[in-house]
Amino acid sequence: MKPMELVTSGLSCIDNAIGGGIVKGSNVLIIYDSFSIGWNLPFEILKHQISNGFFGVIINYNLPLPRLILRGTSVGLDIEKEGKTGNVVVIDVFGSKYGFRYPRDYVYLIEGFNPETYIPKLEHVYRDIFRRAEGRDVVDLVFSLDGMAFELGEERSIKIIKLLLSNRIINGQHAFSIHLLNRDRVSRRFLSWNIEFSDYVLEFMSKKEDHSIVEQMYVLKSPCYGFEPKVYQYRLNNLSEVRHR
């Protein structure tokens, strides 16, 4: 069997927390709640990967594209700039569904959006994306699985995710994939299936106190040898381990 090849997340604190890095070809699930800032970690990781020569793909189920661009801007990822320079593309499922067309070369639509024909149309888009990547490894950011479940239904989304995980075309050049999931918007069953599908699982939980907001990151799952689940205080670009007495 071929030994596991680790890819850095671009953040040493995250690499250390998950057991040394991200296994090439794997997927990372980021779970968060409605008040959490955990959603920004994947955008931060994607920013680092692009700066290191990787090709970024954002699959957008949630927002009109200008608002997605604002999300990236909040962590220093300039989606518009990176798109124009050929380092990132957006598969705009939201725009495809609601007829919102953003006139940029780096934006792909799923024309005639229909859940029944979604997979073959997505395959067609990925063939073009891989040509555009010009041999660079691809990092996928799915924003988000709860948005996908809302647009397609949970049962259909579970089946589609299974098909995507086994799809050789879509997984052909992946360094790794990052999936976001707001647990407040989906059933426990849908959450459980996605934990099962994922190689890494990080869960963020926010807590509002009188004079502060505390964010804890639970590192729950990793395929790296010797990994042990841990809890960390989370701030962007900074982690500190929570030690329980």
Disulfide bonds with the S-S distance in Angstrom:
none
